[in-house]
Amino acid sequence: MSDKKQAALDYHAFPKPGKVGLALTTASATQDDLALAYSPGVAEPVRAIAENPEDAYKYTAKGNLVAVISNGTAILGLGNLGALASKPVMEGKSLLFKRFAGVDSIDIEVDTEDQDEFIRTVKNIASTFGGINLEDIKAPECFEIEKQLIEACDIPVFHDDQHGTAIVTAAGMLNALEIQGKTVADAKIVCLGAGAAAIACMRLLVSVGVQTDNIRMLDRKGVIYKGRDGVNQYKAEFASDTTDRTLADACKDADAFVGLSGPNLLSAELLASMAPNPVVFACSNPDPEIAPALARSTRDDLIMATGRSDFPNQVNNVLGFPFIFRGALDVRATAINEEMKIAAVHAIKDLAKQEVPQVVLEACNVDSLSYGRDYIIPKPMDSRLLGLVSAAVAQAAIDTGVAQTGYPANYPLLSADDI
């Protein structure tokens, strides 16, 4: 067994199995404490909530509690391995919620591939939580699952594989195009992959200014073009009126490539055929669509991002989802809408242009970081994300009427020193 594999297994097994646990938040040392915590004292908040459901936010942990829910049908890059096998990933998501934004989170694995049964299960438990983070659910079912749950629930429901990836991708892409001297409205973008993340990425890029006609989306059969047989309704959004049929056709003179597909699918020859000053987001994990060393040896005018932490410009969902939920929870938003996502995009994008604090440099073990080809998106360890992204999301919720409260006093509720 490799050292890295054993280290990963040991990390999850010791000092006790798993990565998350529960902690008491109030006194429990005396008989009087227990009488307040449970019977008979607990009857008072029960009556209050029965009379006014909003009091659940006052007397329970609901307002800072997010459920991370999956059925394990699309686990990371591993595929459909089932609900139980997804538990380490969902626990990991709960760890990230707590570590980066002070959000309490519990993982729930729903053992069904039946779409309607999954929706019923989540809908029936939704009132427990302040928000729901859907995770690792395969396309196209994930689109309808999210849509129906958003309609059924009065709390934010957010499929992070779609929107978290899209938000961080869009933030990085806007900066990369700017650095490369390209305009968003004119950029020709190739998207290799047509699953949940790919479709969400292209939808959000359109929301921030990319023209749909300038996108070429490809699945396993090639370019998705108008009139092609066997294209579902979600892929059809990006069916192009084009004679392009292959990846080679699409890459010729393209300004940007977004890979959400598989390893080593973008050859050096295809990269060489792209327009001057290209942008390549090769986000397949663990192995990108093109190895960074090969890409840089092929094009010295390149900006490249991957999904890996050991290369510059990591497209990492942790830059988004903890702070998006933090902002949504803090104003009791009933949804996470497009305006809130766009607000997160711009907050992440703009932070990359600010001077990087020494503490972040030390955490990343680098001497310097400055806005440019090797630094187009912030590092996850940058604690300023908490205040900036959360505040932007909360303000967008208020501005669009989905917030049920205003900013709490001394907003945001938590600083990086608190978590």
C-alpha positions in Angstrom: 0.0 0.0 0.0 1.4 3.4 -0.9 2.4 5.9 1.8 -0.2 8.4 0.6 -3.0 5.9 0.5 -2.1 4.7 4.0 -1.9 8.3 5.2 -5.4 9.0 3.9 -6.8 5.9 5.6 -5.1 6.7 8.8 -6.3 10.3 8.7 -9.9 9.1 8.6 -9.4 6.3 11.2 -7.5 8.2 14.0 -7.7 9.4 16.6 -11.3 8.2 16.2 -13.2 7.2 13.0 -14.5 10.1 10.9 -13.8 13.8 10.6 -16.7 15.5 12.4 -18.5 15.2 15.7 -21.0 17.0 18.0 -20.2 19.4 20.8 -22.4 20.8 23.6 -23.1 24.6 23.3 -24.7 25.2 26.7 -24.4 24.2 30.3 -25.1 20.6 31.3 -23.2 20.1 34.6 -26.0 20.2 37.1 -29.4 18.8 37.7 -30.9 22.2 37.1 -29.1 22.4 33.7 -30.6 19.1 32.6 -34.0 20.2 33.8 -33.7 23.2 31.4 -32.1 21.2 28.6 -34.7 18.5 28.6 -37.8 17.8 30.7 -39.5 19.9 32.0 -37.8 23.1 30.7 -37.7 22.1 27.0 -41.5 22.4 26.9 -41.2 26.2 26.9 -39.4 26.5 23.5 -41.5 23.7 22.1 -44.7 25.8 22.9 -43.1 28.9 21.5 -42.1 27.3 18.2 -45.5 25.6 17.9 -47.1 29.1 18.2 -44.5 30.8 16.0 -42.3 28.6 13.7 -39.8 31.5 13.3 -38.8 31.0 16.9 -37.0 27.8 15.8 -34.3 30.2 14.8 -34.3 31.7 18.3 -34.3 28.6 20.4 -32.6 25.9 18.3 -29.5 25.4 16.2 -31.5 25.5 12.9 -30.2 28.9 11.8 -26.6 27.8 11.7 -27.1 24.2 10.5 -26.7 22.9 7.0 -27.4 19.4 5.8 -24.9 17.9 3.3 -27.0 15.3 1.4 -26.0 12.8 -1.3 -27.1 9.5 -2.7 -23.5 8.7 -3.9 -24.3 8.4 -7.6 -21.5 10.7 -8.7 -18.8 10.7 -6.0 -15.9 13.1 -6.9 -14.1 11.4 -9.8 -15.1 8.0 -8.6 -18.6 7.6 -10.0 -21.6 5.8 -8.6 -20.3 3.9 -5.6 -23.5 4.2 -3.5 -24.7 6.3 -0.6 -22.6 4.8 2.2 -19.4 5.1 0.2 -20.1 8.8 -0.2 -20.0 9.4 3.6 -16.3 10.3 3.8 -16.8 13.0 1.2 -19.9 14.4 2.9 -18.2 14.4 6.3 -15.3 16.3 4.6 -17.8 18.9 3.3 -19.1 19.3 6.9 -15.5 19.8 8.1 -15.0 22.5 5.5 -18.2 24.3 6.4 -17.1 24.5 10.1 -13.4 25.2 9.4 -13.9 28.0 7.0 -17.2 29.6 7.9 -18.3 28.4 11.3 -21.3 26.7 9.9 -22.5 23.6 11.7 -23.2 20.8 9.3 -24.3 17.2 9.3 -24.0 14.7 6.5 -26.9 12.6 5.4 -26.6 9.8 2.9 -29.9 8.8 1.3 -29.8 5.2 0.0 -31.9 5.5 -3.2 -31.4 6.2 -6.8 -35.1 6.9 -7.3 -35.4 10.6 -7.9 -38.9 11.0 -6.4 -38.0 9.0 -3.3 -34.9 11.1 -2.8 -36.9 14.3 -3.1 -39.5 13.1 -0.7 -36.9 12.2 1.9 -35.1 15.5 1.7 -38.3 17.5 1.7 -39.6 15.7 4.8 -36.5 16.5 6.9 -35.8 20.0 5.5 -37.4 21.9 8.4 -34.6 20.6 10.7 -32.0 22.8 8.8 -31.2 26.4 7.8 -29.9 25.2 4.5 -29.3 22.1 2.3 -26.1 21.4 0.3 -26.7 18.7 -2.2 -23.6 16.9 -3.3 -22.4 14.2 -5.7 -25.7 13.4 -7.4 -25.4 12.4 -11.0 -26.8 14.3 -14.0 -29.4 14.8 -15.3 -31.3 13.8 -12.2 -29.5 16.4 -10.1 -31.2 19.2 -12.1 -34.7 18.1 -11.4 -33.9 17.1 -7.8 -32.6 20.6 -7.1 -35.4 22.3 -8.9 -38.1 20.5 -7.1 -36.5 20.9 -3.7 -36.0 24.6 -4.2 -39.7 24.9 -5.0 -40.7 22.7 -2.0 -38.4 24.2 0.7 -38.4 27.6 2.3 -34.6 27.4 3.0 -31.7 27.6 0.6 -31.1 24.5 -1.5 -27.8 24.5 -3.4 -26.2 21.7 -5.4 -22.5 22.6 -4.9 -21.2 20.4 -7.7 -23.1 22.7 -10.1 -23.1 26.1 -8.5 -20.0 26.1 -6.3 -17.9 24.9 -9.2 -19.5 27.5 -11.5 -18.9 30.4 -9.1 -15.2 29.7 -8.6 -14.8 29.0 -12.3 -16.5 32.2 -13.3 -14.4 34.3 -10.9 -11.2 32.8 -12.2 -12.2 33.1 -15.8 -13.2 36.7 -15.6 -9.7 37.6 -14.1 -7.9 35.3 -16.6 -9.6 36.9 -19.6 -8.8 40.3 -18.3 -5.2 39.5 -17.8 -5.0 38.0 -21.3 -6.5 41.2 -22.8 -9.7 39.5 -23.8 -13.3 40.7 -23.4 -15.9 38.5 -21.9 -18.5 39.3 -24.5 -16.1 38.3 -27.4 -14.4 35.3 -25.8 -14.9 32.0 -27.6 -15.0 29.2 -25.0 -14.8 25.4 -25.4 -16.4 23.4 -22.7 -15.3 19.7 -22.7 -17.9 18.0 -20.6 -21.7 18.3 -20.4 -22.5 17.1 -16.9 -23.9 19.1 -14.0 -20.8 21.1 -13.3 -20.2 21.9 -17.0 -23.7 23.1 -17.6 -23.8 25.2 -14.5 -20.4 26.7 -15.3 -21.6 27.8 -18.8 -24.9 29.1 -17.4 -23.1 31.3 -14.9 -20.6 32.5 -17.4 -23.5 33.6 -19.6 -24.9 35.4 -16.6 -21.7 37.4 -16.2 -21.4 38.3 -19.9 -20.3 35.4 -22.1 -22.3 35.0 -25.2 -24.1 31.7 -25.6 -23.2 31.7 -29.3 -19.5 31.8 -28.4 -19.7 28.5 -26.4 -18.9 25.1 -27.8 -19.9 22.3 -25.4 -18.8 18.8 -26.1 -19.9 15.4 -24.6 -18.6 12.0 -25.4 -20.1 12.2 -28.9 -18.5 15.5 -29.8 -19.8 19.0 -30.2 -23.4 19.5 -29.1 -24.9 21.2 -32.2 -28.4 22.2 -33.2 -30.2 19.2 -34.7 -28.0 16.6 -33.2 -30.0 13.5 -32.0 -30.1 12.3 -28.5 -29.4 15.6 -26.7 -31.3 16.1 -23.4 -33.0 19.4 -22.5 -30.1 20.5 -20.4 -27.4 20.0 -23.0 -29.7 21.5 -25.6 -29.3 24.9 -23.9 -25.8 25.0 -25.4 -26.5 23.4 -28.8 -24.5 25.6 -31.2 -25.5 26.6 -34.7 -22.1 25.5 -36.0 -20.3 23.2 -38.4 -17.8 22.2 -35.6 -18.1 18.6 -34.8 -14.9 17.5 -33.0 -12.8 18.9 -30.2 -10.2 19.8 -32.8 -12.8 21.9 -34.7 -13.9 23.6 -31.5 -10.4 24.4 -30.2 -9.2 26.1 -33.3 -8.8 29.8 -32.5 -10.7 29.4 -29.2 -9.8 31.9 -26.4 -10.6 29.6 -23.5 -10.9 25.9 -22.6 -12.9 24.6 -19.6 -12.4 21.0 -18.9 -14.8 19.1 -16.6 -14.4 15.7 -18.2 -11.4 13.4 -17.8 -7.6 13.1 -17.9 -5.4 13.9 -20.9 -8.1 14.8 -23.4 -6.6 18.1 -24.5 -3.5 17.3 -26.5 -0.6 19.7 -27.1 -1.6 19.9 -30.7 -5.1 21.1 -29.8 -3.7 23.6 -27.3 -1.4 24.9 -30.0 -4.3 25.6 -32.3 -6.0 27.9 -29.8 -6.0 31.7 -30.1 -3.1 33.8 -28.8 -3.0 34.2 -25.0 -5.3 31.3 -24.3 -6.9 30.4 -21.0 -7.1 26.7 -20.0 -9.1 25.5 -17.0 -8.2 21.8 -16.9 -10.3 20.7 -13.8 -10.5 17.0 -14.1 -9.3 15.4 -10.8 -6.9 14.0 -9.9 -5.5 14.2 -13.4 -6.3 17.2 -15.5 -7.2 17.3 -19.2 -3.7 18.3 -20.0 -0.7 18.2 -17.7 0.5 21.7 -16.6 4.1 20.9 -17.6 3.0 19.9 -21.1 0.7 22.9 -21.4 3.4 25.4 -20.5 6.0 23.8 -22.7 3.5 24.1 -25.6 2.3 27.7 -25.0 4.3 30.3 -23.1 1.4 32.8 -23.4 -0.9 30.6 -21.4 -2.9 31.1 -18.2 -3.8 27.7 -16.7 -5.9 26.5 -13.8 -6.6 23.1 -12.5 -8.5 21.5 -9.7 -5.3 20.5 -7.8 -3.7 22.3 -4.9 -0.1 21.5 -6.1 -0.4 23.7 -9.1 -1.1 27.5 -9.4 -4.7 28.7 -9.8 -6.6 25.9 -8.1 -10.4 26.0 -8.9 -11.6 24.9 -5.5 -15.2 25.0 -4.3 -14.1 25.8 -0.8 -13.6 29.3 -2.0 -17.3 29.6 -2.4 -19.8 27.3 -0.6 -18.9 28.0 3.0 -19.2 31.7 2.6 -22.2 31.6 0.3 -24.1 29.6 3.0 -22.7 31.9 5.7 -24.2 34.9 4.0 -27.5 33.2 3.2 -27.9 31.9 6.8 -27.1 35.2 8.4 -30.0 37.0 6.7 -32.2 33.8 6.7 -32.5 33.8 3.0 -35.2 31.5 1.6 -33.1 30.7 -1.5 -29.7 31.2 -3.1 -30.6 33.0 -6.3 -28.6 34.0 -9.4 -27.9 37.5 -8.1 -26.4 36.0 -4.9 -24.2 33.7 -7.0 -23.0 36.6 -9.2 -22.3 38.6 -6.1 -20.1 35.7 -4.9 -18.3 35.6 -8.2 -17.3 39.3 -8.1 -16.3 39.2 -4.4 -14.0 36.2 -5.1 -12.7 37.8 -8.3 -11.9 41.2 -6.7 -10.2 39.7 -3.7 -7.5 38.2 -6.0 -6.5 41.8 -7.0 -5.8 42.8 -3.4 -2.4 42.6 -1.7 -2.0 39.1 -0.2 -1.3 39.2 3.6 1.8 37.6 5.0 -0.2 35.0 7.0 -1.6 33.7 3.7 1.8 33.5 2.1 3.1 31.5 5.1 0.1 29.2 5.0 0.8 28.5 1.3 4.6 28.2 1.9 5.4 30.8 -0.8 7.3 34.1 -0.7 4.9 36.2 -2.8 1.6 36.1 -4.6 0.3 38.9 -6.8 -2.5 39.3 -9.3 -1.3 37.8 -12.6 -1.0 34.6 -14.6 -0.2 32.4 -11.7 -2.6 34.1 -9.3 -6.1 34.6 -10.7 -8.1 33.4 -7.7 -7.6 33.7 -4.0 -6.2 30.9 -1.9 -8.6 29.0 0.4 -6.6 30.0 3.4 -7.3 33.7 2.9 -9.5 34.5 5.8 -10.8 37.6 4.1 -13.1 35.4 2.0 -15.3 35.0 5.1 -16.2 38.7 5.4 -16.1 39.7 1.8 -18.0 36.9 0.1 -20.5 36.4 2.9 -21.3 40.1 3.0 -21.7 40.3 -0.8 -24.1 37.3 -0.8 -26.1 38.6 2.2 -26.5 42.0 0.5 -27.6 40.4 -2.7 -30.2 38.4 -0.8 -31.5 41.6 0.9 -31.5 43.5 -2.4 -33.5 40.8 -4.2 -36.0 40.2 -1.5 -35.2 36.7 -0.4 -33.7 37.7 2.9 -36.0 37.5 5.9 -33.8 39.6 8.2 -31.3 42.4 7.7 -27.7 42.2 8.7 -27.1 41.1 12.3 -25.3 43.5 14.5 -21.6 43.5 14.0 -22.0 41.6 10.7 -20.6 39.2 9.8 -21.5 37.2 12.8 -18.1 35.4 12.8 -14.6 36.5 12.0 -11.8 34.2 11.0 -10.5 34.4 14.6 -13.8 32.9 15.9 -13.6 29.6 14.0 
